[in-house]
Amino acid sequence: MSGERDLRALLSGMRPELNPGCYVFTTVDGAMPPGVTPVVTVAEREALTLVVPLEEADAAGLAHDYVAGWITLRVHSALDAVGLTAAVAQELATAGLSCNVVAGFHHDHLFVPHEQAEEAVALLEDLAHRAATT
C-alpha cells in the first residue's frame, strides 16, 4: 500500500498526535540493556542510537541530555514524498523549536523539546488547517 505524495494532501491530513511520555536519545555499544524497548533505533558507526522512554533510560543507567516529546503525523506519507519534512521543519523552526524527524514506513515521527511539545502540535494543527483552506 503506497502512501500519499501530494504535499497539500499531506499537510492538510497530517493529524499530529502527541504520544504520552518523555523520550530521550541515547547510545549503546553492545547488546540492548534489559528493560529497554526503543521506539527508534539507528545503527551508526560510532554506536547504536536509541530513542527510548525516559524512565527506561534512567532505569538502565543510560546517559542522555535531550528530553523530547514524540509527535506522530498520522497521515500515511509515501517514503518518496517531497516537501512534508521541509514544511514541518520550517513551521517549527520559525517558532524557534528544534525538531528531530524519523520516517517510518507509514508515518513521520517528530521529536521536539518535551516542554514545547503541545505548542508544536498546535503549530502543526494550524499548518494543516491553512493547507486545507488554500
Salt bridges, closest charged atoms under 4 A:
GLU17 OE1 - ARG74 NE 3.76
ASP58 OD1 - HIS64 NE2 2.76
ASP80 OD1 - ARG5 NE 2.76
GLU91 OE1 - ARG130 NH2 2.88
ASP126 OD2 - ARG130 NH1 2.37
